[in-house]
């Protein structure tokens, strides 16, 4: 959805090629995309290779120049936004011992981790997994591509990637821990998390805190990366 918004603001025509899985009715993000008059198409496949091949077919058939954005915008160019995000945080002169973020396709974590290495070298980044993909490989690769794009003098390795698996029953399937985090933050802070990304991820932060990962004087930043539309798209039993 955010890619569609950014494309439209730049005068480009976004076409979304989506897996025909989960929510396809006009609610949540699908409703927002409809209101933006975005061309959203669904494919009955579980393979991203099929999705990317269809992107090429649609782009070539248009007869126009096209740019193919991967799932989640998770490549080196996409990660640059979160490199800049970390610079903005560093520019506040506030120190954080940990930055925790949702991990759905690897790009957010990669950008945050590269940005931390550049601008907040004493900060550890933790990716809170909401999917079961091998992110120790995926995130490392995107970090390496981002570092190369920026012509940095270091090569990230898997030792730079810190992960906590909060996927639960599966991607886009609500978990009891995520639902509890949604209720807790809404009731106590008036902040609304979602059952796909931020709810599960924040549940991971709570888990780490309860397990003693953080010292009492640590400064911990939870990076809210959006997804609230999912709260209105998926039936969630919040108890």
ABEGO torsion letter per residue (X at the ends): XAAAAAAAAAGBBBBBBBBBBEBABBBEAAAAAAAAGBBBBBBBBABAAAAAAAAAAAAAAAGBBBBBBBBGGBBAAAAAAAAAAAAAAAAAGBBBABBBBBBAAGAAAAAAAAAAAAABAABBBBBBBABABBAAAAAAAAAAAAAAAAGBABBBBAAABBBBBAAEAEBGBBBAAAAAAAAAAAAAAGBBBBAAAAAAAAAAAAAAAAAGABBAABBBBBBBAEGAAAAAABBBBAX
